[in-house]
Amino acid sequence: MRLKCKKIFIFILILVLWSCNFSVLFAEELPLQITANSAILIDNRTNKILLNKNENEKMYPASTTKILTAILTIEHCNLDDIVTASYDAVMSIPDGYSSANIQIGEQFTVEQLLQMLLVYSANDAANVLAEHVGGSIDSFVSMMNTKLNELQLENSHFTNAYGKHDENHYTTAYDLARLLQYCLKNETFRKLAGSASCAIPATNKSQSRLYKSTNELLIPNSKNYYQYLTTGKTGYTSQAKECLVSSAYKNDLEFICVVLGSSDRFGETKQLYEYGFSHYMIKNVALQNDIATQIEINNGTKNTRNLDLLLNENIPVLIKTEEQNNTWESEIILNDNLSAPIIANEVVGKVKYKIDSVEYTTDLVASHDVVESKLLKYILYIGITIIILFLFYELFHSNGKKNKKYRRK
């Protein structure tokens, strides 16, 4: 009996120890505890995913939808175009969805509507813009899905311009990150999506208005203010829960973060950014004008044939902070059939580094002029001349022998 109890005790002890080890491994794989059902943190320069949780799971985006509405508007309109709000655009917003109380027949510039859209998350502004850009809301929605297809965001499909809940209106954290990455290439979008507030002057229907951003990370006096945030768009419905898509910049790093289905979008977004900024850095593995290698140009002159290949620009790479003292091997790829003459700063090849599955390249340029050597040409000419003279000699010598032979007869 005592032996049996001892075996049971040992078995339980093994289970406890195994569970502890499993917990440690699990904690290492998920270094942050977040409530978001789906999340992603990526580096905007390299597209490297730094953290992720269910990033390809289809989710409801709520008002984060509006970043697509905004970029389509920016790409198809002038900011100073005048737009008149229609009855359908204003009155079709369901109860419980935010609006800027736009009046039927009220006129705004496209820029003012974009401010209300991205700063205050006004759903009526989204509909007014959709009608203006697409001719009708249905046509605009078709444009939205066409854009999603062009960007190869295969797990996204939208049915409206502002994020009203619909079973067929969905996306993923990964797709939203890619969409924001596309939007960030546009400076107008960056400016509008990074505004903490906006002032709308008096219109033909209303007095002037001031709107504060729904994104507390952008508001300096907010408890959730995050000084490194550069852009962001919030979203919320009871089905989607709290959502936020954003970008942040610090120490030459620009990250994109998406949290969907969260109970603390601001706190968890900051957590993800702080993890990224504390665990990753940009390091120049090579500097502009560094000598990558030296080669010999066979047909160059003696004084110029030895050619240093210089880096055309710095090579900044994304690495983990603990790897900053590492060294990395490079691959040098030369242009085909390199020969003189070569001009200083002419591109003669490229250098490539591969770090954590990301490739970094830059051109290699010539450090100086390589002058074509004439010696080989002279040797070639002399050789050809000797051969020709020899052939002539053989030809005349042979004819001379024949003539002597005939005279003897």
C-alpha positions in Angstrom: 0.0 0.0 0.0 2.8 2.3 0.9 4.6 1.6 -2.4 1.4 2.3 -4.3 1.0 5.7 -2.6 4.6 6.5 -3.4 4.0 5.7 -7.1 0.9 7.9 -7.1 2.9 10.8 -5.5 5.7 10.5 -8.0 3.2 10.5 -10.9 1.4 13.6 -9.6 4.8 15.3 -9.1 5.7 14.6 -12.7 2.4 16.0 -13.9 3.0 19.2 -11.8 6.5 19.7 -13.1 5.4 19.0 -16.7 2.6 21.6 -16.3 5.0 24.2 -15.0 7.3 23.7 -18.0 4.4 23.9 -20.4 3.3 27.1 -18.8 6.7 28.6 -19.1 6.9 27.7 -22.8 3.4 29.0 -23.4 4.3 32.3 -21.7 7.4 32.7 -24.0 5.2 32.2 -27.1 2.7 34.8 -25.9 4.7 37.4 -24.0 1.7 39.7 -23.6 -1.7 39.0 -22.1 -4.3 40.8 -24.1 -8.1 40.5 -24.3 -8.3 41.3 -28.0 -9.6 38.3 -30.0 -7.3 39.2 -32.9 -4.2 41.4 -33.0 -1.0 42.1 -35.0 2.1 44.3 -34.8 4.2 44.7 -37.9 7.1 46.7 -39.0 6.1 49.1 -41.8 9.5 49.1 -43.5 10.1 45.3 -43.8 6.5 43.9 -43.4 7.9 41.7 -40.7 5.3 40.4 -38.2 6.6 41.1 -34.7 3.6 39.9 -32.7 0.3 38.3 -33.7 -2.8 36.6 -32.3 -5.4 35.1 -34.6 -4.3 37.6 -37.3 -6.1 35.8 -40.1 -9.3 35.2 -38.3 -12.3 36.9 -39.9 -13.6 39.7 -37.6 -16.0 42.6 -37.7 -14.1 45.9 -38.3 -16.7 48.4 -37.1 -15.5 52.0 -37.9 -12.0 51.0 -38.8 -13.7 50.4 -42.2 -13.5 54.2 -42.6 -9.8 54.1 -43.5 -10.7 52.5 -46.8 -13.5 55.1 -47.3 -11.0 57.8 -46.6 -8.2 56.6 -49.0 -10.7 56.1 -51.9 -12.0 59.6 -51.4 -8.5 61.1 -51.3 -7.6 59.2 -54.5 -10.7 60.2 -56.4 -11.4 63.8 -55.3 -9.9 67.2 -54.8 -9.9 68.3 -51.1 -11.6 71.6 -51.9 -14.5 70.0 -53.9 -17.9 71.1 -52.5 -20.2 68.3 -51.5 -23.9 68.6 -50.7 -25.4 66.1 -48.2 -28.5 64.2 -49.5 -31.5 62.9 -47.6 -30.5 59.3 -48.0 -27.0 59.8 -46.9 -28.0 61.5 -43.7 -31.2 59.7 -42.8 -30.0 56.1 -43.4 -27.7 56.1 -40.3 -29.2 53.7 -37.7 -29.9 54.8 -34.1 -26.9 54.2 -31.9 -24.3 55.0 -34.6 -22.3 58.2 -34.2 -22.9 61.1 -36.5 -21.9 64.7 -36.9 -25.5 65.8 -37.2 -25.0 66.8 -40.8 -28.2 68.5 -42.2 -29.9 67.6 -45.4 -28.6 70.0 -48.1 -25.6 71.1 -45.9 -22.5 71.8 -47.9 -18.9 70.9 -47.0 -15.5 70.6 -48.7 -14.2 67.0 -49.1 -11.5 67.8 -46.7 -14.0 68.9 -44.0 -15.9 65.6 -44.5 -12.7 63.6 -44.3 -11.9 65.4 -41.0 -15.3 64.5 -39.5 -14.8 60.9 -40.9 -11.4 60.2 -39.5 -11.3 62.4 -36.4 -14.9 62.2 -35.0 -15.8 58.9 -36.8 -19.0 60.5 -38.3 -21.0 57.8 -40.1 -23.1 60.4 -41.9 -19.9 61.9 -43.3 -18.9 58.5 -44.6 -22.2 58.2 -46.5 -22.0 61.7 -47.9 -18.5 61.0 -49.2 -19.6 57.6 -50.6 -22.3 59.1 -52.7 -20.0 61.9 -53.9 -17.2 59.5 -54.9 -19.2 56.6 -56.2 -22.4 58.3 -57.5 -24.3 56.0 -55.0 -23.5 54.2 -51.9 -23.9 50.8 -53.6 -21.4 51.9 -56.3 -19.0 53.1 -53.7 -19.2 49.8 -51.8 -18.3 48.1 -55.1 -15.3 50.3 -55.4 -14.3 49.4 -51.9 -14.3 45.6 -52.7 -12.4 46.2 -55.9 -9.7 48.0 -54.0 -9.5 45.2 -51.5 -9.0 42.8 -54.4 -6.3 45.0 -55.9 -4.5 45.0 -52.6 -4.9 41.2 -52.4 -6.7 41.4 -49.1 -8.5 38.1 -49.7 -10.1 37.7 -46.3 -12.0 41.0 -46.4 -15.4 42.0 -47.7 -17.3 45.2 -47.0 -21.0 46.0 -47.4 -21.1 49.6 -46.3 -18.9 52.7 -46.1 -18.7 53.2 -42.3 -18.7 49.8 -40.6 -22.4 49.1 -39.8 -22.7 45.6 -38.5 -23.4 43.0 -41.2 -22.5 39.3 -41.3 -20.9 39.9 -44.7 -18.9 42.9 -43.6 -15.7 41.5 -42.3 -11.9 41.6 -42.4 -8.8 40.4 -40.5 -6.2 42.1 -38.4 -3.6 41.2 -41.0 -5.7 42.6 -43.9 -6.3 45.8 -41.9 -2.6 46.2 -41.2 -1.9 45.8 -44.9 -4.6 48.3 -45.7 -3.2 50.9 -43.3 0.2 50.3 -44.7 -1.1 51.2 -48.2 -2.9 54.3 -46.7 0.3 55.6 -45.0 1.9 56.1 -48.4 -0.5 59.0 -48.8 0.6 62.2 -46.9 -2.9 63.6 -46.9 -4.2 60.5 -45.2 -1.3 60.6 -42.6 -2.2 64.2 -41.7 -5.9 63.7 -41.3 -5.7 60.3 -39.5 -3.2 61.8 -37.1 -5.3 64.8 -36.0 -6.4 65.0 -32.4 -9.2 67.4 -33.3 -10.7 69.3 -36.1 -12.6 72.6 -36.5 -15.3 72.8 -39.1 -16.3 76.4 -40.0 -19.9 77.6 -40.3 -21.8 76.2 -43.3 -25.0 77.1 -45.1 -26.9 75.1 -42.4 -24.9 75.2 -39.2 -22.6 77.2 -37.0 -19.0 76.3 -36.7 -18.1 73.1 -34.9 -15.2 71.6 -33.0 -14.7 67.8 -32.9 -12.3 65.9 -30.7 -10.8 62.6 -31.9 -12.3 59.3 -30.7 -8.8 58.0 -30.5 -7.6 58.8 -27.0 -4.0 57.8 -27.8 -3.8 61.0 -30.0 -5.2 63.5 -27.4 -2.4 65.0 -25.2 -4.5 65.5 -22.1 -6.0 62.1 -22.2 -4.9 59.4 -19.7 -4.4 57.1 -22.6 -2.2 59.6 -24.6 0.7 57.9 -26.4 3.3 60.4 -27.7 4.6 58.1 -30.4 1.3 57.4 -32.2 1.2 59.0 -35.6 -2.2 57.8 -37.0 -5.2 55.8 -35.9 -8.8 54.9 -36.4 -11.1 53.5 -33.8 -14.1 51.3 -34.2 -16.8 49.9 -31.9 -20.1 48.0 -32.2 -21.5 45.5 -29.6 -20.6 42.7 -32.0 -17.2 43.9 -32.9 -16.3 45.2 -29.5 -13.4 47.7 -29.2 -11.2 48.0 -32.3 -8.2 50.2 -33.2 -5.9 50.3 -36.2 -2.9 52.7 -35.9 0.7 53.5 -36.5 3.5 54.7 -34.3 7.0 56.0 -34.8 10.0 56.0 -32.5 13.8 55.7 -32.9 13.5 55.3 -36.7 11.0 52.5 -36.3 7.5 52.7 -37.7 5.1 50.0 -36.5 1.5 49.3 -37.5 -0.8 47.8 -34.9 -4.3 46.4 -35.1 -6.5 45.1 -32.2 -9.9 43.7 -32.9 -12.5 42.4 -30.4 -10.8 44.0 -27.4 -12.0 45.3 -24.0 -9.2 47.7 -23.7 -8.1 48.8 -27.2 -6.0 51.8 -26.0 -4.1 50.0 -23.3 -3.5 46.9 -25.4 -2.3 48.9 -28.4 0.2 50.7 -26.1 1.3 47.4 -24.7 2.0 46.0 -28.2 3.9 49.1 -29.3 6.0 49.2 -26.2 6.9 45.6 -26.6 8.0 46.3 -30.2 10.0 49.4 -29.4 11.8 47.7 -26.5 12.6 44.5 -28.2 13.5 45.7 -31.7 15.8 48.3 -33.2 17.2 49.5 -36.5 20.9 48.9 -37.1 23.0 49.9 -40.1 24.8 46.6 -41.0 26.7 48.6 -43.6 27.3 52.3 -44.3 27.3 54.3 -47.5 30.8 54.4 -49.1 32.0 51.4 -47.2 34.2 49.0 -49.2 32.2 45.8 -49.8 35.0 44.1 -51.8 37.8 44.6 -54.3 37.8 43.1 -57.7 40.2 43.1 -60.7 39.1 44.3 -64.1 41.2 42.2 -66.5 41.3 44.7 -69.4 42.0 47.7 -67.2 45.3 49.5 -67.0 47.8 48.5 -64.4 47.1 51.6 -62.3 43.3 51.4 -62.4 42.4 47.7 -62.8 42.1 47.0 -59.0 38.6 48.4 -58.2 37.0 48.9 -54.8 33.2 48.4 -54.8 31.4 50.9 -52.5 28.0 50.7 -51.0 25.7 53.2 -52.6 23.7 53.8 -49.4 23.3 52.7 -45.8 21.7 49.3 -45.1 19.4 49.7 -42.1 17.9 46.4 -40.9 15.4 45.4 -38.3 16.9 43.3 -35.5 16.1 42.2 -32.0 17.9 44.4 -29.4 19.9 41.4 -28.1 21.3 40.9 -31.6 22.8 44.3 -32.0 26.4 43.0 -31.6 25.9 40.2 -34.1 27.6 40.2 -37.5 25.9 39.0 -40.7 27.3 37.6 -43.9 26.6 39.4 -47.2 26.2 38.1 -50.7 27.8 40.1 -53.5 26.3 39.9 -57.0 28.3 41.5 -59.8 26.9 42.6 -63.1 27.6 40.3 -66.1 30.7 40.9 -68.3 32.3 43.7 -66.3 35.0 45.3 -68.3 36.8 48.6 -68.8 36.0 51.3 -69.4 34.1 51.9 -66.1 33.2 55.3 -64.8 33.4 56.3 -61.1 30.1 55.8 -59.2 28.8 53.5 -62.0 26.6 50.7 -60.6 28.5 47.4 -61.1 26.5 45.1 -58.9 24.7 44.8 -55.6 25.1 43.5 -52.1 22.5 41.5 -50.3 21.9 40.6 -46.6 19.3 38.1 -45.5 18.3 38.6 -41.8 15.3 36.8 -40.2 13.9 35.9 -43.7 14.0 39.6 -44.8 16.3 40.6 -47.7 18.1 43.9 -47.6 20.0 45.1 -50.7 21.8 48.1 -52.1 23.8 48.9 -55.2 27.5 48.6 -55.4 29.3 51.4 -57.3 32.8 51.9 -58.7 35.2 53.8 -56.5 37.1 55.2 -59.5 37.4 55.2 -63.2 38.9 52.1 -64.8 40.7 52.9 -68.0 40.8 50.4 -70.7 44.3 49.0 -71.3 45.6 49.4 -74.9 48.4 46.8 -74.3 46.2 43.8 -75.1 45.0 45.6 -78.3 48.5 46.3 -79.3 49.5 42.6 -78.7 46.5 41.5 -80.6 47.3 43.8 -83.5 51.0 42.7 -83.6 49.9 39.1 -83.5 47.5 39.6 -86.3 50.1 41.4 -88.3 52.7 38.7 -87.8 50.2 36.0 -88.9 49.3 38.0 -92.0 53.0 38.6 -92.9 53.7 34.9 -92.3 50.8 34.0 -94.6 52.1 36.3 -97.3 55.6 34.9 -96.9 54.3 31.4 -97.2 52.2 32.3 -100.2 55.1 34.1 -102.1 57.7 31.5 -101.0 55.5 28.7 -102.3 55.0 30.5 -105.7 58.7 31.1 -106.0 59.5 27.4 -105.6 56.9 26.5 -108.3 58.5 29.0 -110.8 62.0 27.5 -110.2 60.7 24.1 -110.9 59.1 25.1 -114.2 62.3 26.9 -115.4 64.4 23.7 -114.8 62.1 21.8 -117.1 
